[in-house]
Amino acid sequence: MTGVRVDALEVPGARLHCEVRGSGPVLLLIPGGAADTASYDGIAPLLAADHTVVTYDPRGTSRSPAVDPELAASVARLADDAQRVLEAIGAGPATVFGSSAGAVTGLELATRRPERVARLIAHEPPVTALFPDAARHDGGRLAELQRREGTPAATARFLADTGMAGDAPPPPTDDPAALETLARFAANLPGFFAHTVVAVSRYEPDIEALRSLGPRIVVAAGRDSAGQVPRRATEALAAALGTTLVEMPGDHRGFLGAPVAFAEALRPLLDGAP
């Protein structure tokens, strides 16, 4: 990781693994789901050409151990962690990009601490609480399945229920760093199903507070995500906010599959383009 500064940030009940690269205005990238900073290894170096790019492993995942992993289930607590990362960097209002559960953290951060967020790009936040049939998407069912039948069964059900079962899997690799990353992500899955999915599925964004921030909130989704649950939830959020949905390259994980194209599409959004 040439050119990457690695820090450990102590926060109440956890120690966060943080990575910083580049210089210029601060851009915070918040990982989603069972992922960590490595999910942004494709786009972070590109964006670091003119930004100070900050990433971190959310509490209870990978290299950010938590004293009590169950506390990681709170979206409010995860947003507080993001705020503390920004405070540690010494940033004024920063641009924030979050994907999936990371976008939910970003929404809560912008709601709770709007003075910290110059602009939020929320990429496919699965805010299924906005659905008329929200109860069908409650993550408690996946948590119970994981306890009863194990992580592989919960993973299969999650991919089927969200419509993402057909998304391209990571290509085969024998690269040690890539294998280490995949192993970390796999180790995060039990906590993802036990806690994160439940908290995110029950998260109700404060629409009025977010609407008051106007163009500072950008809602984005992958072009190839049509019909999938995260895309549908993102469409519902855009409609509730009265804003236009911005389409990005790829699917729910477009920044992984097409990092160059994704970074090129993301850059004007960071600079204030509608």
C-alpha positions as CSV (number, residue, x, y, z in Angstrom):
1,M,0.0,0.0,0.0
2,T,2.6,2.6,-1.1
3,G,1.6,6.1,-0.2
4,V,-1.0,5.0,2.3
5,R,-0.8,6.1,5.9
6,V,-2.3,3.6,8.3
7,D,-3.6,4.8,11.7
8,A,-5.5,3.3,14.6
9,L,-8.2,5.5,16.0
10,E,-9.5,4.8,19.5
11,V,-13.2,5.4,19.9
12,P,-15.5,4.4,22.7
13,G,-15.7,0.6,22.7
14,A,-13.5,0.1,19.6
15,R,-10.3,0.7,17.8
16,L,-10.7,1.8,14.1
17,H,-8.3,0.8,11.4
18,C,-8.0,3.9,9.2
19,E,-6.1,4.5,5.9
20,V,-5.2,8.0,4.5
21,R,-3.8,8.8,1.1
22,G,-3.4,11.8,-1.2
23,S,-3.8,15.5,-0.4
24,G,-6.4,18.1,-0.9
25,P,-10.0,18.3,0.2
26,V,-11.1,15.5,2.5
27,L,-13.1,12.7,1.0
28,L,-14.4,10.0,3.4
29,L,-15.2,6.6,1.9
30,I,-17.4,4.5,4.1
31,P,-17.5,0.7,3.3
32,G,-20.7,-1.3,3.4
33,G,-21.8,-4.7,4.6
34,A,-19.1,-7.1,5.4
35,A,-16.5,-5.1,3.5
36,D,-13.6,-2.9,4.8
37,T,-11.2,-0.4,3.4
38,A,-10.0,-2.8,0.7
39,S,-13.3,-2.5,-1.1
40,Y,-12.2,0.9,-2.2
41,D,-8.6,0.0,-3.2
42,G,-9.6,0.4,-6.9
43,I,-11.0,3.9,-6.7
44,A,-9.2,5.4,-3.7
45,P,-5.8,5.8,-5.4
46,L,-7.5,7.5,-8.4
47,L,-9.4,9.9,-6.2
48,A,-6.3,10.6,-4.1
49,A,-4.8,12.5,-7.1
50,D,-6.7,15.6,-5.8
51,H,-8.3,14.6,-2.5
52,T,-7.2,13.4,0.9
53,V,-9.0,10.1,0.7
54,V,-9.8,8.6,4.1
55,T,-11.2,5.0,4.5
56,Y,-11.7,2.9,7.6
57,D,-12.9,-0.6,8.7
58,P,-16.2,-0.1,10.5
59,R,-16.3,-1.2,14.1
60,G,-16.6,-4.9,14.6
61,T,-15.2,-5.7,11.1
62,S,-11.8,-6.8,9.9
63,R,-9.1,-4.8,11.7
64,S,-11.4,-2.7,13.8
65,P,-12.1,-4.8,16.9
66,A,-15.0,-3.9,19.1
67,V,-15.3,-4.6,22.8
68,D,-18.9,-5.6,22.3
69,P,-19.7,-6.5,18.7
70,E,-23.4,-6.2,19.3
71,L,-22.9,-2.4,19.7
72,A,-21.9,-2.2,16.1
73,A,-25.5,-2.9,15.2
74,S,-26.5,0.7,15.9
75,V,-26.5,3.0,12.9
76,A,-26.2,5.9,15.2
77,R,-23.1,4.5,16.7
78,L,-21.6,3.8,13.3
79,A,-22.4,7.4,12.3
80,D,-20.7,8.6,15.4
81,D,-17.6,6.6,14.5
82,A,-17.5,8.3,11.0
83,Q,-17.8,11.7,12.7
84,R,-14.9,10.8,15.0
85,V,-12.8,9.8,12.0
86,L,-13.4,13.2,10.4
87,E,-12.5,14.9,13.7
88,A,-9.3,13.0,13.9
89,I,-8.3,14.1,10.4
90,G,-9.0,17.6,11.4
91,A,-11.3,18.2,8.5
92,G,-13.9,20.9,8.1
93,P,-17.0,19.9,6.2
94,A,-15.9,16.9,4.2
95,T,-17.3,15.1,1.1
96,V,-18.6,11.7,2.1
97,F,-19.2,8.7,-0.1
98,G,-20.8,5.5,1.2
99,S,-22.1,2.4,-0.5
100,S,-24.8,0.0,0.7
101,A,-24.7,-0.1,4.5
102,G,-22.0,2.6,4.4
103,A,-24.5,4.9,2.6
104,V,-26.9,4.3,5.5
105,T,-24.1,5.4,7.9
106,G,-23.6,8.4,5.7
107,L,-27.3,9.4,5.8
108,E,-27.3,9.2,9.5
109,L,-24.0,11.2,9.7
110,A,-25.5,13.9,7.5
111,T,-28.7,14.0,9.6
112,R,-26.9,14.1,13.0
113,R,-24.0,16.3,12.1
114,P,-24.8,18.2,8.9
115,E,-22.0,20.7,9.7
116,R,-19.5,17.9,9.1
117,V,-20.8,17.0,5.6
118,A,-20.2,19.3,2.7
119,R,-21.8,16.7,0.4
120,L,-22.9,13.1,0.7
121,I,-23.0,10.7,-2.2
122,A,-25.2,7.8,-1.0
123,H,-24.7,4.8,-3.3
124,E,-27.5,2.2,-3.1
125,P,-28.4,2.6,0.5
126,P,-30.8,-0.3,1.2
127,V,-33.4,1.7,3.1
128,T,-36.1,-0.9,2.8
129,A,-38.0,0.7,5.7
130,L,-39.3,3.0,3.0
131,F,-41.1,0.1,1.2
132,P,-44.8,-0.4,1.8
133,D,-44.0,-4.0,2.6
134,A,-41.0,-3.2,4.8
135,A,-41.7,-6.1,7.2
136,R,-40.9,-8.5,4.4
137,H,-37.4,-7.2,4.3
138,D,-36.7,-7.2,8.0
139,G,-33.2,-8.5,8.6
140,G,-34.2,-10.4,11.7
141,R,-35.2,-13.3,9.4
142,L,-31.7,-13.5,8.0
143,A,-30.2,-13.3,11.5
144,E,-32.4,-16.2,12.6
145,L,-31.5,-18.3,9.5
146,Q,-27.9,-17.7,10.1
147,R,-28.2,-18.8,13.8
148,R,-30.2,-21.9,12.7
149,E,-28.5,-23.0,9.5
150,G,-25.2,-21.1,9.3
151,T,-23.7,-18.4,7.3
152,P,-23.7,-20.1,3.8
153,A,-27.5,-20.5,4.1
154,A,-28.0,-16.9,5.1
155,T,-25.7,-15.7,2.3
156,A,-27.7,-17.7,-0.3
157,R,-31.0,-16.4,1.0
158,F,-29.7,-12.8,1.2
159,L,-28.5,-12.8,-2.4
160,A,-31.7,-14.4,-3.6
161,D,-34.0,-12.1,-1.7
162,T,-32.1,-8.9,-2.9
163,G,-31.9,-10.1,-6.5
164,M,-28.1,-10.1,-6.5
165,A,-27.5,-13.8,-6.8
166,G,-26.6,-13.3,-10.5
167,D,-24.0,-10.6,-9.9
168,A,-20.5,-11.5,-11.0
169,P,-18.4,-13.0,-8.2
170,P,-14.8,-11.9,-7.7
171,P,-12.6,-13.4,-10.3
172,P,-10.3,-16.3,-9.3
173,T,-7.0,-15.1,-7.9
174,D,-3.8,-16.4,-6.3
175,D,-2.7,-12.9,-5.2
176,P,-1.9,-13.1,-1.5
177,A,-3.2,-9.7,-0.7
178,A,-6.5,-10.4,-2.6
179,L,-6.9,-13.7,-0.8
180,E,-6.3,-12.0,2.5
181,T,-9.0,-9.5,1.7
182,L,-11.5,-12.2,0.7
183,A,-10.7,-14.0,3.9
184,R,-11.4,-10.9,6.0
185,F,-14.7,-10.3,4.2
186,A,-15.8,-13.9,4.8
187,A,-14.9,-13.6,8.5
188,N,-17.1,-10.6,8.7
189,L,-20.2,-12.3,7.4
190,P,-21.5,-13.8,10.7
191,G,-21.5,-10.4,12.3
192,F,-23.0,-8.9,9.1
193,F,-26.0,-11.2,9.3
194,A,-26.3,-11.1,13.1
195,H,-26.2,-7.4,13.5
196,T,-25.7,-5.2,10.4
197,V,-28.5,-6.5,8.2
198,V,-30.9,-6.2,11.1
199,A,-30.0,-2.6,11.9
200,V,-29.9,-1.4,8.3
201,S,-33.2,-3.0,7.4
202,R,-34.9,-1.2,10.3
203,Y,-33.3,2.2,9.7
204,E,-35.8,4.9,8.9
205,P,-34.0,7.9,7.3
206,D,-35.1,11.3,8.5
207,I,-36.6,12.5,5.2
208,E,-37.3,16.1,6.4
209,A,-33.8,16.6,7.8
210,L,-32.2,15.2,4.6
211,R,-34.5,17.2,2.3
212,S,-33.4,20.4,4.2
213,L,-29.9,19.7,3.0
214,G,-30.9,20.1,-0.6
215,P,-28.2,19.3,-3.2
216,R,-25.8,18.4,-0.5
217,I,-27.4,14.9,-0.6
218,V,-26.8,13.0,-3.8
219,V,-28.6,9.6,-4.3
220,A,-26.9,7.2,-6.7
221,A,-27.4,3.7,-8.0
222,G,-25.7,1.3,-10.5
223,R,-27.0,1.1,-14.0
224,D,-26.9,-2.7,-13.8
225,S,-28.9,-2.9,-10.6
226,A,-32.3,-2.5,-12.1
227,G,-34.9,-4.5,-10.1
228,Q,-32.6,-5.4,-7.2
229,V,-33.7,-4.5,-3.7
230,P,-30.9,-2.0,-3.0
231,R,-31.7,-0.2,-6.3
232,R,-35.4,-0.1,-5.5
233,A,-34.8,1.2,-2.0
234,T,-32.5,3.9,-3.5
235,E,-35.3,4.9,-6.0
236,A,-37.7,5.1,-3.1
237,L,-35.3,7.4,-1.2
238,A,-34.8,9.7,-4.2
239,A,-38.5,9.9,-4.6
240,A,-39.0,10.8,-1.0
241,L,-36.4,13.5,-1.1
242,G,-37.7,14.8,-4.4
243,T,-34.3,14.5,-6.0
244,T,-33.0,12.9,-9.3
245,L,-31.4,9.5,-9.0
246,V,-27.8,9.6,-10.4
247,E,-26.8,6.4,-12.3
248,M,-23.3,5.1,-11.8
249,P,-21.4,2.4,-13.8
250,G,-21.9,-1.2,-12.8
251,D,-24.1,-2.9,-10.2
252,H,-24.3,-2.7,-6.5
253,R,-20.5,-3.2,-6.3
254,G,-19.6,-1.1,-9.4
255,F,-16.6,0.5,-7.8
256,L,-15.1,-3.1,-7.5
257,G,-16.0,-4.3,-11.1
258,A,-15.1,-1.1,-13.0
259,P,-13.1,1.2,-10.7
260,V,-11.7,3.5,-13.4
261,A,-15.1,4.2,-14.9
262,F,-16.7,4.5,-11.5
263,A,-14.1,7.0,-10.3
264,E,-14.5,9.0,-13.5
265,A,-18.3,9.1,-12.9
266,L,-17.9,9.9,-9.2
267,R,-15.4,12.8,-9.6
268,P,-17.9,15.4,-10.9
269,L,-20.3,14.6,-8.1
270,L,-17.5,15.3,-5.6
271,D,-17.0,18.7,-7.2
272,G,-20.6,19.7,-6.9
273,A,-22.1,18.6,-10.2
274,P,-25.8,17.7,-9.9
